[in-house]
């Protein structure tokens, strides 16, 4: 059974840092692009960062230079390092990925989300 489980959320002051981690089971190997989204109540989920299997990582303009997405095939994780956090970064952060099946189709998976609150 494929599962994505996020961890690392919490309460942090403006200017602080958090590192989110998404553990993929049984393996991240068959996943192509991995993403982090965030959602604020009343709004749609927005794409924050993407890590393609090949190519450069991509970031939402407002987090460029502050957030870093990284994938570790050995640990089956995709992390989001968030520095210089701002109150507008508050939201529920979701891990998302596209897994290739043996038949060549693609299946999309979501984690359950982890809350990040940036407040003084």
Helices and strands as residue ranges (DSSP letters): E 3-7, E 10-12, E 18-25, E 31-39, E 46-51, E 58-59, G 61-63, E 67-72, E 77-82, G 87-89, E 91-100, E 106-110, E 114-118
